[in-house]
Amino acid sequence: MTSSWDGIPYITIGEHYHQRFGGKVYKIPVSVVDDCPNRRGLKGMQTCVFCDVWGSAARTETMVLPLREQIEKVQGLLHRKYKPRHYLVYFQAYTNTFTKVSALRANFETALSYDFVKGLVIGTRPDCLSPAVMQLWQEFHEHSFVAVELGVQSFDDGQLAFMRRGHTARESLAAIEKISKNTSVDLGIHLIFGNPGETDEQMIETAKICNDLPITNVKLHNLHVLKNTPLEEMYKQGLFTPVELETYARRVRLFLEHLSPRLAVHRLAAYSSRWEELIAPRWTSDKMGSHQKILMALKKEGGYQGRLWNGSGAEEIQQKIKLQNRLVAKSSSPRSSTNSSTDTRQII
């Protein structure tokens, strides 16, 4: 069955949170840790191949500033330009559970002390979860909102080894089950496409694995080369070739078409906010261009999220996506749809 789409042919994370908060939600990225198990050498590695000195932090993040100053700085920028009502403080860089629970509690309390902050988003690894950390998440989730973004990256052990993640696919699955059993937080996973040896069939299998997991959302990245990373050396030595945009777009299409419509999608590709540090592929610096290329790949094939998913009929899925697009169109305005030239706007 084919269809023609005027809007977005997948369930966005914006729609997922719109149902929770009744409006658009903006992320305030902050940085409070500068370490992880890999960098400490605890996993037999030195660092993931793609990780730079910023630990995946947004351009606006800096640990030089106290947490309150980080929050107020970014919120001020967003408020002046977009005047949003809802914010989530995003603990993004490095591994945010690789610290003392007392420090986590203090940071969470600081973030939630602002009336405009409606909840927390915490980025972490599958191998950095303690009972005390999960208990803390649940405690805050019971009176606020807590989302966890787990850096799974791949369900293929060979690709995890290439990325020097220091954990296995089995550990990721166990971590997801552990979080699901011990908390009711909003759980999502990060996936990286574009690894050596990756196939179209693997994209389909990855979607099927996601469909069976107790998660609510996924965030997609393409493996890209930044300065001062192990991947830079591999790239220079000819040991790594970044995926072409056309190939990446096809694989994302396959992933989405087999992905259950109950799962929201954060984004379709990585975006390098520090473009001067990007080495390859250059299309990673063109956020809108790469996004449109993937959408074109979907629309060209009449594709949309869940088209090849076996869980329900196509009409039900189409209606859900069309409803989402009507809500987006209704709530959009020239002001809110303006593209930002900086990385301060963290829209989800």
C-alpha positions, 0 to 999 in steps of 0.5 A: 500500500502506498501513500502520499504525505504532506507532513512527517511520515513518522511519530516524532518525539515532539508528539510524544511529549505533546501528549504528556505536557500539552505543548511543545517542549524544549531541552536545556542541555547541561554538562555536569560530569566529564567522565565515563567508565571507558575514559577511566579504562574500567572497560578495557578501553580508553574511549569510544571511537567517536567521542571527542573531548566534549563527550557529545556535549552541545555547543552551549554546554560548558562545565566552567559554568555552575549548573544554575548559570548553564540553565539560566543562560540557555533558557534565556536564549530560548525564551527571548526567541521562542517563548516556550512554556515547557522545558526539560533539563537534559543532562547530556554529556559523557555518562551522567550516572558515573558519579555519586548518587548524592551529586545526582540528587543535588543536580536534579533538585537544582534543575527542578527548582525552576518553575519552568522546568517540567522534568529531567532527561538523563543520558547514560550507558547500559553498564553504569546503572546501580540500584541506588541510581534507579531508585533515585530516578523513580523517586523524582519521576513520582513527583515530576518527569524523568526520561532516560536516554540509554546509549545502546548504539547497536545490537551487534557485538562486532559493531560495538567492539569496533566502536570500543563501547566496552559493553555487549548487546546482551548487557544493553538488553539486560539494562533495559529490562532492569530499568523497566522492572525497577522504574517507570521512567520514560526510557529511550535508546540511542542507535548509531548507524553507518558501522563497517559491515552494516547491511540493510537486513540488519536495519530491519532486524534492529527495528524488530528488536526495538519493537519488542523492548519496553521503551518509548522512543529511539534516537538515531545517529550516523557514525561520523568523524570528529577531530581528536577522536580514535575514529579520526586516526582510523579514517586517515589510515583508511580503516573507516569510510563514512556512510554516504547520505543516500545509503544512510537514508535508505537504511533509515527508511527500512528501519522506520518502515519496520518500526512499531508506531508506538515508538517515537523518534527523536531524530533521524541523523546526528548533527555536528554542532561544532562543525569546525571539528567535523571531518567526515561525512560533510553532510552531517553539518547540514541538519536540514539537508540530511533530514530532507534527504531521508524524508524524500527516501521515505516519500519516494517509496510511499513509506512511513513508520510502521508500513511493514510492521506486522502489528497493525493495519496500515490505515491505523498507522496513517491516521495516527501520523496524519493526526500528529501532522494536523496538531503540528500544523495547528500549533506552528507559527512563523516564529516557532518554525524559524530555523536556528543557526545555533545549537541552543534550540533543543526541540524534542 
